[in-house]
């Protein structure tokens, strides 16, 4: 089996689809061992089933506490012994114990140019702030929400006519390029983290991560 990963989702799963597609096209040498969702109706589960990937649903509402949910989630993930856990639109705040367990081997994608706009409604917040540009970041997951070391960012201009929906569409296109790229780097052993700093090919990445336009494949 090539490099085993587990993908966590809560919704549409278009980032999951990008990983599935690139791996089918032979561009990404990974095995998606399982997809786990906290929502039974997440469309990403359909995508996984269609690709023959085992799926699990863990409804957070049926757990008494965040700790119990994360503990069960960890058990489901660890039965696959993944080398990387990929959060792809997984809309849950994670406990410290969970993030510590996967330290240095869990990635997230967040639709903003971190450290700007952690949390929700990032597209509308960028418009409301009259920002000229917006973007998306892939980062290592640390205990603090959306605050781990940034690996790669991609940017787009905000036009006067943009809405939160049109921006989301532009950002999604960029996500489907940079997330598989970061997963590829990690699966090839090129991407590591040391003392909270992300390194590519042994060189520290800038605070804002690699700029997608300039990075080598
Ligand atoms: C993506 O835009 C991703 O950046 C965002 O959820 C969307 C999931 O789309 N993630 C977050 O906001 C995490 N804080 P998808 O289900 O189509 O991959």
Boltz pocket constraint, residues with backbone or C-beta under 6 A from the ligand:
constraints:
  - pocket:
      binder: B
      contacts: [[A, 9], [A, 10], [A, 11], [A, 12], [A, 13], [A, 14], [A, 15], [A, 16], [A, 44], [A, 88], [A, 89], [A, 90], [A, 91], [A, 109], [A, 110], [A, 111], [A, 119], [A, 172], [A, 175]]
      max_distance: 6.0
